[in-house]
């Protein structure tokens, strides 16, 4: 993990220093080769290299035939997994979750086929997503079925988010919109000259979900630490990630973090020692300083009206009311379609031009999408598949919560991976209510968390029964 973090840190540094894209691409080939070699020697290393390729490969830009290094990696992963299955080096763990996900994937494929037949979709490209999820499922259940490797999965994503946050902060300071998949001088704007809120962006719009998960893990970690120097380090990292959240101005993520923390306190407060309860109160006091510190940092960097634009954005709730109007219109349109109600309108349907009726307000103003993960999944996947998805999420929450309580009973508070997973899934559920999350790379961490939550059932039985 340390080597991967070091190599990708160099890549991020090269990008920030605006090195020539050819140099960055060449070095990425070196990183790619080292990563592939490490996974061939030790297949479990797929759990480590996956997050870095998922989020950071756009640094090197598109390669031949408009593919990213993450696409190359998944082609290799597909071949590697097939070879390991054929040689019986790995076996599928056929739990209840396996059959639930198999059914969800099958119905997903059926939805894509029906969507293309009735004209809701125009291509079979969405079939790529269940293949990617299947590969992630196989490596997760095969290699992350222990407490140690569950932690490694989470830490790998956390380190990746740290590097991604550095890119976001740099892009904000230099007026670069990373979501355009560009980090060169031609893509820069002068923040001092614009009269609108300039939001920091990442290559993928759903980065806020991963950032929120990392922030939650850091905040909770702080509660259980006893050594002062560790508290200081974690606090500084929390400040760093919160600054990133402040820059991307994602209100949904911020509110979801607060709600998840409330659930955390309500569910676990009685299990805390007196010392942990004191730590909780003291850290909440420190956490309240993050906002003014972040604001001071931004103000000191820019002599413009960006702070005023941000405050207006925070106070303005019109976007939320507009979302609920769109939700109502989309759901009414959805239930009037019998085939769509059962099998769904098709994955990525809401991103297509044919879904305009689902996104138009009464006034004629059109929203970019139905900005709710839960509602969009319902519309695109259909009632049956959506119900299975909710059941799968419920099982992960239930199992991870049970496992976390058992760990607390055994006085293992600092290394309670189940607790982090439980609170993270609760955060995801809140965030998905008013924020869209697609089926691409930003959904891989949430999917792995749900799998790890389910795997706690196996670990729980193995350890305590």
Backbone torsions as a table, in degrees:
resi	resn	phi	psi	omega
1	UNK	NA	-40.5	-178.9
2	UNK	-62.5	-41.1	-180.0
3	UNK	-65.1	-43.9	178.3
4	UNK	-60.9	-44.7	179.9
5	UNK	-62.2	-40.7	179.3
6	UNK	-64.3	-46.6	-178.3
7	UNK	-63.5	-45.0	-179.7
8	UNK	-72.0	-28.3	174.8
9	UNK	-63.7	-39.3	177.1
10	UNK	-63.7	-41.5	178.2
11	UNK	-62.1	-43.6	178.3
12	UNK	-62.9	-41.1	178.8
13	UNK	-63.5	-41.9	177.4
14	UNK	-61.4	-38.1	178.9
15	UNK	-67.6	-43.7	-179.5
16	UNK	-64.1	-36.6	179.8
17	UNK	-82.0	5.5	175.9
18	UNK	58.1	43.3	173.5
19	UNK	-67.0	159.4	179.2
20	UNK	-58.8	138.3	-176.5
21	UNK	-60.9	-27.8	178.3
22	UNK	-67.1	-39.1	177.5
23	UNK	-66.0	-43.9	179.3
24	UNK	-62.6	-43.0	-179.8
25	UNK	-64.1	-40.5	179.3
26	UNK	-63.1	-44.3	179.6
27	UNK	-66.8	-33.2	177.8
28	UNK	-65.3	-35.1	174.4
29	UNK	-60.5	-39.8	177.9
30	UNK	-63.5	-46.7	178.9
31	UNK	-61.7	-41.6	179.4
32	UNK	-60.9	-44.5	-178.7
33	UNK	-64.9	-43.3	178.8
34	UNK	-63.4	-41.4	-179.4
35	UNK	-64.3	-44.4	179.5
36	UNK	-62.7	-43.1	179.6
37	UNK	-61.9	-41.4	-178.8
38	UNK	-65.9	-35.0	179.4
39	UNK	-75.6	-28.5	175.6
40	UNK	-68.7	-38.5	178.4
41	UNK	-71.6	-43.6	-178.3
42	UNK	-136.6	98.3	-175.4
43	UNK	-56.5	-26.0	178.8
44	UNK	-61.0	-21.1	-179.7
45	UNK	-66.2	-11.1	173.3
46	UNK	-57.5	-34.8	179.8
47	UNK	-65.3	-25.3	-178.7
48	UNK	-86.9	-44.8	-173.7
49	UNK	-78.9	-24.2	-177.3
50	UNK	-55.1	-51.9	-177.8
51	UNK	-59.2	-39.9	-177.8
52	UNK	-64.8	-44.0	177.9
53	UNK	-67.6	-37.2	-176.6
54	UNK	-60.6	-46.5	-172.3
55	UNK	-98.0	-31.2	-167.8
56	UNK	-106.2	-8.3	-178.4
57	UNK	-62.6	-25.3	176.8
58	UNK	-62.6	-13.5	176.9
59	UNK	-55.0	-39.5	-177.8
60	UNK	-83.2	-4.3	179.2
61	UNK	75.7	-178.7	178.7
62	UNK	-73.1	141.3	175.8
63	UNK	-100.3	-151.7	-179.2
64	UNK	-62.4	147.6	-178.7
65	UNK	47.2	39.1	174.2
66	UNK	55.6	43.5	176.7
67	UNK	-110.6	146.6	173.9
68	UNK	-94.7	167.1	177.8
69	UNK	-63.7	-27.2	176.5
70	UNK	-65.1	-32.7	177.0
71	UNK	-69.3	-41.2	175.1
72	UNK	-60.2	-42.3	-178.3
73	UNK	-62.4	-41.0	-178.3
74	UNK	-69.8	-31.6	174.0
75	UNK	-62.5	-43.2	177.1
76	UNK	-65.3	-42.5	-178.9
77	UNK	-60.6	-40.8	178.5
78	UNK	-60.4	-47.8	180.0
79	UNK	-64.5	-42.4	-177.7
80	UNK	-64.5	-42.1	-179.4
81	UNK	-68.0	-41.7	177.2
82	UNK	-59.5	-43.4	179.0
83	UNK	-63.8	-41.9	180.0
84	UNK	-68.2	-34.0	177.3
85	UNK	-69.5	-41.2	-179.6
86	UNK	-67.4	-36.5	179.7
87	UNK	-88.4	3.1	177.0
88	UNK	60.5	31.0	174.2
89	UNK	-79.5	-21.2	171.9
90	UNK	-134.7	152.5	177.3
91	UNK	-130.0	144.6	179.1
92	UNK	-72.6	132.3	179.7
93	UNK	-86.6	97.9	-172.0
94	UNK	-85.4	77.4	176.1
95	UNK	-93.4	-175.7	176.3
96	UNK	-63.8	-35.4	178.2
97	UNK	-62.6	-35.4	178.8
98	UNK	-60.2	-44.9	-178.2
99	UNK	-72.7	-35.7	176.9
100	UNK	-62.5	-48.9	-178.8
101	UNK	-67.6	-35.7	177.2
102	UNK	-61.4	-40.4	177.8
103	UNK	-67.3	-42.7	178.9
104	UNK	-60.9	-45.1	179.9
105	UNK	-64.0	-40.1	-179.8
106	UNK	-64.5	-45.4	178.4
107	UNK	-66.4	-32.5	175.9
108	UNK	-61.1	-48.5	179.1
109	UNK	-60.8	-42.4	177.9
110	UNK	-60.7	-39.4	178.8
111	UNK	-63.7	-38.6	178.0
112	UNK	-65.2	-44.3	-179.2
113	UNK	-63.1	-48.9	-179.6
114	UNK	-64.1	-40.0	179.3
115	UNK	-59.3	-38.6	177.7
116	UNK	-73.6	-35.4	-178.5
117	UNK	-68.4	-37.5	-176.7
118	UNK	-95.7	0.4	173.5
119	UNK	93.3	4.7	176.9
120	UNK	-70.8	-33.0	179.5
121	UNK	-116.1	157.6	-178.3
122	UNK	-116.9	0.9	178.6
123	UNK	-156.7	168.1	177.4
124	UNK	-100.4	17.8	-179.9
125	UNK	-57.2	-37.5	179.1
126	UNK	-57.7	-14.0	178.4
127	UNK	-68.3	-16.2	177.9
128	UNK	-66.4	-35.4	-173.4
129	UNK	-62.8	-47.7	179.2
130	UNK	-64.1	-28.2	175.5
131	UNK	-64.4	-44.3	178.4
132	UNK	-63.1	-44.7	178.5
133	UNK	-62.9	-37.1	179.3
134	UNK	-64.1	-41.7	178.4
135	UNK	-63.8	-43.2	178.2
136	UNK	-63.6	-39.5	177.8
137	UNK	-59.7	-46.1	-176.4
138	UNK	-63.8	-47.5	-178.1
139	UNK	-70.2	-29.7	-179.1
140	UNK	-72.5	-49.2	-177.9
141	UNK	-72.8	-23.4	-178.8
142	UNK	-83.7	-35.1	-171.0
143	UNK	-116.6	-17.9	-176.9
144	UNK	-106.0	30.2	-177.8
145	UNK	-91.7	29.3	173.8
146	UNK	-138.9	161.0	-178.7
147	UNK	-61.9	-41.2	-178.9
148	UNK	-59.7	-49.0	-175.4
149	UNK	-78.4	-22.3	171.0
150	UNK	-64.3	-40.7	176.2
151	UNK	-64.8	-40.0	-179.6
152	UNK	-62.5	-41.2	177.3
153	UNK	-58.5	-49.8	-177.8
154	UNK	-64.4	-41.6	-179.1
155	UNK	-66.2	-36.7	179.0
156	UNK	-62.7	-43.8	177.1
157	UNK	-65.0	-39.4	-179.9
158	UNK	-62.6	-45.0	178.7
159	UNK	-63.3	-37.9	177.8
160	UNK	-64.2	-41.5	179.0
161	UNK	-65.7	-36.2	175.8
162	UNK	-57.6	-46.7	-179.6
163	UNK	-68.7	-39.1	177.0
164	UNK	-63.2	-36.9	178.1
165	UNK	-64.7	-36.8	177.5
166	UNK	-62.9	-40.3	176.7
167	UNK	-64.0	-39.9	-179.9
168	UNK	-65.6	-46.0	179.8
169	UNK	-61.5	-43.9	179.1
170	UNK	-64.1	-41.5	-179.3
171	UNK	-66.1	-34.6	178.7
172	UNK	-67.7	-44.4	-178.7
173	UNK	-65.3	-27.3	-176.9
174	UNK	-107.2	6.5	177.5
175	UNK	68.3	36.3	-179.2
176	UNK	-105.1	133.3	176.0
177	UNK	-100.0	96.2	-176.4
178	UNK	-64.1	-24.0	-177.1
179	UNK	-63.4	-16.4	174.7
180	UNK	-82.7	7.2	-179.2
181	UNK	56.8	43.2	178.8
182	UNK	-144.9	141.8	177.3
183	UNK	-133.2	26.3	-176.9
184	UNK	-98.3	176.3	-176.4
185	UNK	-65.0	-28.6	-177.3
186	UNK	-69.7	-15.7	-175.3
187	UNK	-99.4	12.7	-173.8
188	UNK	-96.5	147.4	173.9
189	UNK	-122.9	154.9	176.9
190	UNK	-88.6	106.6	-175.4
191	UNK	-61.9	-27.5	-179.1
192	UNK	-69.6	-19.9	-174.1
193	UNK	-99.6	-6.4	-175.1
194	UNK	-96.1	152.7	-177.2
195	UNK	-115.7	38.7	177.3
196	UNK	-146.2	166.9	-179.4
197	UNK	-72.5	119.2	177.4
198	UNK	-94.5	110.8	-178.4
199	UNK	-91.5	135.3	171.8
200	UNK	-65.7	139.8	-177.1
201	UNK	-130.8	160.9	175.1
202	UNK	-116.6	174.0	180.0
203	UNK	-60.3	-31.9	-178.9
204	UNK	-120.7	134.7	-172.9
205	UNK	-65.3	-27.0	-176.9
206	UNK	-85.2	13.8	-178.7
207	UNK	-59.3	-28.3	-178.9
208	UNK	-59.3	-31.2	177.6
209	UNK	-62.2	-47.4	-180.0
210	UNK	-66.6	-38.7	177.9
211	UNK	-62.5	-41.7	178.0
212	UNK	-63.4	-39.4	177.8
213	UNK	-63.2	-44.6	179.6
214	UNK	-63.6	-42.6	178.3
215	UNK	-60.5	-43.7	178.3
216	UNK	-60.0	-45.9	-179.5
217	UNK	-61.7	-40.7	179.7
218	UNK	-66.6	-43.1	-179.3
219	UNK	-63.6	-46.3	-179.4
220	UNK	-66.3	-39.8	178.3
221	UNK	-56.6	-37.7	-177.9
222	UNK	-61.4	-34.3	-176.9
223	UNK	-62.3	-31.4	-171.2
224	UNK	-102.6	-2.3	179.9
225	UNK	-77.8	147.1	179.6
226	UNK	-114.1	-28.0	-178.3
227	UNK	-85.1	135.0	-174.1
228	UNK	-62.9	-43.2	-176.0
229	UNK	-64.9	-33.3	176.3
230	UNK	-69.1	-38.4	177.6
231	UNK	-60.7	-42.2	-178.7
232	UNK	-65.0	-43.9	-179.7
233	UNK	-61.9	-48.1	-178.5
234	UNK	-65.1	-37.1	178.9
235	UNK	-64.5	-42.3	179.5
236	UNK	-65.1	-39.2	177.1
237	UNK	-66.5	-36.6	176.3
238	UNK	-64.1	-43.6	177.1
239	UNK	-59.7	-42.5	179.9
240	UNK	-61.4	-46.0	180.0
241	UNK	-71.1	-35.7	178.6
242	UNK	-66.5	-36.3	175.8
243	UNK	-59.9	-40.0	176.8
244	UNK	-63.3	-43.3	178.0
245	UNK	-62.6	-39.0	177.7
246	UNK	-62.0	-39.2	-177.8
247	UNK	-70.2	-40.5	-179.5
248	UNK	-80.1	-11.7	172.5
249	UNK	55.7	49.6	179.7
250	UNK	-99.3	99.3	-177.0
251	UNK	-67.6	-35.1	-179.5
252	UNK	-60.7	-44.6	-179.8
253	UNK	-63.8	-43.9	-178.6
254	UNK	-62.5	-47.2	179.9
255	UNK	-64.8	-38.8	179.8
256	UNK	-65.5	-35.4	175.7
257	UNK	-63.0	-45.5	179.5
258	UNK	-62.0	-42.4	179.4
259	UNK	-65.9	-41.7	179.0
260	UNK	-64.7	-37.4	177.6
261	UNK	-66.4	-35.6	176.6
262	UNK	-63.7	-43.7	177.0
263	UNK	-62.5	-41.5	178.9
264	UNK	-58.2	-48.3	-178.8
265	UNK	-65.6	-44.2	-178.3
266	UNK	-64.2	-38.9	-175.3
267	UNK	-80.1	-30.4	-169.9
268	UNK	-117.3	-4.9	-172.2
269	UNK	-57.7	-41.1	-177.7
270	UNK	-68.8	-15.9	179.6
271	UNK	-90.9	-8.2	-177.4
272	UNK	-79.7	147.5	172.0
273	UNK	-75.5	169.1	179.3
274	UNK	-61.6	-36.6	-179.8
275	UNK	-66.4	-41.8	178.9
276	UNK	-65.2	-37.7	177.7
277	UNK	-64.2	-38.6	176.7
278	UNK	-66.3	-40.8	177.5
279	UNK	-60.7	-37.9	-179.8
280	UNK	-61.1	-47.2	-178.9
281	UNK	-66.8	-42.5	-179.1
282	UNK	-66.4	-37.7	-178.5
283	UNK	-72.5	-35.3	175.6
284	UNK	-61.2	-34.8	176.3
285	UNK	-66.7	-43.2	178.4
286	UNK	-65.9	-39.7	-178.2
287	UNK	-62.2	-32.1	179.8
288	UNK	-66.8	-15.0	177.8
289	UNK	-84.6	-13.8	-176.4
290	UNK	-62.3	-43.4	-176.8
291	UNK	-60.3	-53.5	179.7
292	UNK	-63.2	-34.1	178.4
293	UNK	-64.7	-43.9	179.4
294	UNK	-62.5	-44.2	179.7
295	UNK	-62.0	-42.6	179.3
296	UNK	-61.1	-39.7	179.7
297	UNK	-62.4	-46.8	-178.8
298	UNK	-63.9	-44.8	-178.8
299	UNK	-61.7	-38.9	-178.6
300	UNK	-69.3	-21.3	-177.9
301	UNK	-88.9	-30.7	-174.7
302	UNK	-126.6	135.8	172.1
303	UNK	-102.9	68.4	-178.7
304	UNK	-146.3	-167.8	-174.5
305	UNK	-102.3	20.1	-177.0
306	UNK	-61.4	-37.2	178.7
307	UNK	-64.3	-41.7	178.9
308	UNK	-63.8	-42.2	177.8
309	UNK	-61.8	-38.4	-179.8
310	UNK	-67.1	-44.5	179.5
311	UNK	-62.2	-39.9	177.0
312	UNK	-63.0	-40.4	178.7
313	UNK	-63.7	-39.7	-179.6
314	UNK	-67.5	-40.3	-178.0
315	UNK	-74.8	-25.6	-175.1
316	UNK	-81.8	116.9	-179.5
317	UNK	-104.4	10.0	-178.0
318	UNK	-63.5	-33.4	179.9
319	UNK	-65.0	-34.4	179.2
320	UNK	-68.5	-43.6	178.6
321	UNK	-64.2	-37.0	177.5
322	UNK	-63.8	-38.5	179.0
323	UNK	-61.3	-42.3	-177.7
324	UNK	-67.7	-32.5	175.3
325	UNK	-65.2	-42.6	178.4
326	UNK	-64.3	-40.9	177.8
327	UNK	-56.1	-46.2	-177.6
328	UNK	-62.7	-46.8	-179.7
329	UNK	-63.3	-43.6	-178.1
330	UNK	-64.0	-42.5	-178.4
331	UNK	-69.1	-38.8	177.4
332	UNK	-64.5	-40.0	177.6
333	UNK	-66.6	-36.3	-176.9
334	UNK	-68.0	-47.4	-175.4
335	UNK	-72.0	-13.4	177.8
336	UNK	-84.0	-2.1	-179.8
337	UNK	-111.8	102.2	-174.9
338	UNK	-58.1	-45.3	-179.3
339	UNK	-65.5	-44.5	178.9
340	UNK	-64.2	-35.1	-179.6
341	UNK	-62.0	-37.8	-177.5
342	UNK	-86.3	-51.8	-173.0
343	UNK	-102.4	-8.0	-179.1
344	UNK	90.2	160.0	178.6
345	UNK	-81.5	-11.0	179.1
346	UNK	111.2	137.7	178.0
347	UNK	-57.4	137.3	-178.4
348	UNK	71.3	9.5	178.9
349	UNK	-60.3	-39.3	-176.3
350	UNK	-70.0	-10.9	175.6
351	UNK	-92.1	-4.9	-176.1
352	UNK	-92.2	161.3	-179.3
353	UNK	-67.0	-27.3	-177.1
354	UNK	-71.0	-8.4	-178.1
355	UNK	-96.9	17.0	-174.3
356	UNK	-58.9	-33.2	179.8
357	UNK	-65.7	-19.8	-179.1
358	UNK	-84.4	-9.3	-170.8
359	UNK	-126.7	11.6	-175.3
360	UNK	-102.1	130.3	177.0
361	UNK	-78.9	167.0	179.6
362	UNK	-61.0	-35.1	-178.4
363	UNK	-74.2	-7.2	-178.4
364	UNK	98.6	-7.9	178.5
365	UNK	-75.1	136.2	-175.5
366	UNK	-108.0	125.1	174.5
367	UNK	-76.9	154.2	-179.7
368	UNK	-66.6	-33.1	179.9
369	UNK	-163.9	171.6	170.5
370	UNK	-79.1	97.5	-168.2
371	UNK	-81.5	64.4	174.2
372	UNK	-153.2	120.2	-179.7
373	UNK	-60.3	-43.1	-176.6
374	UNK	-65.7	-46.3	-178.7
375	UNK	-68.7	-39.1	179.3
376	UNK	-65.5	-38.1	176.8
377	UNK	-63.9	-40.6	178.8
378	UNK	-60.7	-46.0	-177.4
379	UNK	-69.7	-42.5	-174.2
380	UNK	-80.9	-31.4	-175.9
381	UNK	-99.2	-21.8	-178.7
382	UNK	93.3	164.8	-173.0
383	UNK	-64.5	-42.3	-176.8
384	UNK	-66.2	-51.4	-177.1
385	UNK	-67.3	-36.8	178.0
386	UNK	-63.2	-39.9	178.8
387	UNK	-62.9	-39.9	177.2
388	UNK	-65.1	-39.4	178.5
389	UNK	-63.1	-44.2	178.4
390	UNK	-63.7	-39.1	178.3
391	UNK	-64.4	-39.9	178.1
392	UNK	-63.4	-42.7	177.0
393	UNK	-63.1	-42.8	179.5
394	UNK	-60.5	-43.5	179.5
395	UNK	-63.0	-41.4	179.4
396	UNK	-63.5	-40.9	177.7
397	UNK	-64.3	-46.9	-177.4
398	UNK	-63.3	-46.7	-176.5
399	UNK	-68.7	-44.0	-179.8
400	UNK	-66.3	-34.7	178.0
401	UNK	-66.6	-44.7	177.6
402	UNK	-59.1	-46.3	-178.8
403	UNK	-64.7	-37.4	-179.8
404	UNK	-67.1	-37.7	177.9
405	UNK	-65.5	-40.9	179.4
406	UNK	-63.3	-38.0	178.4
407	UNK	-67.3	-38.8	177.7
408	UNK	-66.1	-37.9	177.5
409	UNK	-61.1	-33.5	178.7
410	UNK	-87.5	14.2	174.7
411	UNK	60.1	30.7	175.9
412	UNK	-107.8	80.2	-173.2
413	UNK	-88.8	-36.6	-173.3
414	UNK	-72.3	-27.9	-176.0
415	UNK	-115.5	42.3	-176.8
416	UNK	-94.3	83.6	-177.8
417	UNK	-62.0	-33.2	-179.5
418	UNK	-63.6	-34.9	179.6
419	UNK	-64.8	-44.9	179.2
420	UNK	-62.4	-40.6	-179.5
421	UNK	-65.8	-45.2	-179.7
422	UNK	-58.4	-51.3	-177.5
423	UNK	-65.8	-36.3	179.1
424	UNK	-64.6	-40.2	179.3
425	UNK	-68.0	-37.9	175.4
426	UNK	-60.4	-43.2	176.5
427	UNK	-59.0	-45.2	-179.4
428	UNK	-59.3	-41.6	-178.4
429	UNK	-64.0	-42.9	177.1
430	UNK	-64.6	-46.1	-176.4
431	UNK	-64.9	-36.4	-178.9
432	UNK	-69.0	-14.4	-179.2
433	UNK	-68.5	-35.5	-178.9
434	UNK	-131.4	23.6	178.6
435	UNK	-143.2	134.6	-178.6
436	UNK	-80.7	138.1	172.5
437	UNK	-135.0	116.3	-176.7
438	UNK	-77.3	-161.3	-176.9
439	UNK	-103.8	7.8	-175.0
440	UNK	-90.3	-155.8	-167.9
441	UNK	-59.1	-32.9	-178.5
442	UNK	-70.7	-11.4	178.3
443	UNK	-92.5	-4.1	-176.3
444	UNK	-70.8	-40.5	176.6
445	UNK	-63.4	-50.5	175.4
446	UNK	-55.1	-40.6	179.6
447	UNK	-64.2	-42.9	178.7
448	UNK	-65.5	-35.9	177.4
449	UNK	-63.9	-40.8	177.4
450	UNK	-63.7	-38.9	177.4
451	UNK	-66.3	-43.6	179.5
452	UNK	-64.1	-35.8	175.6
453	UNK	-62.1	-40.4	178.3
454	UNK	-70.7	-36.6	-179.8
455	UNK	-64.4	-21.9	178.1
456	UNK	-61.1	-23.4	176.4
457	UNK	-62.4	-45.2	179.6
458	UNK	-65.8	-46.4	-178.5
459	UNK	-66.2	-36.0	179.9
460	UNK	-63.5	-47.8	-179.5
461	UNK	-65.2	-40.4	-176.1
462	UNK	-65.2	-35.2	-173.1
463	UNK	-90.9	-33.0	-168.4
464	UNK	-115.9	-6.6	-178.6
465	UNK	-105.5	NA	NA
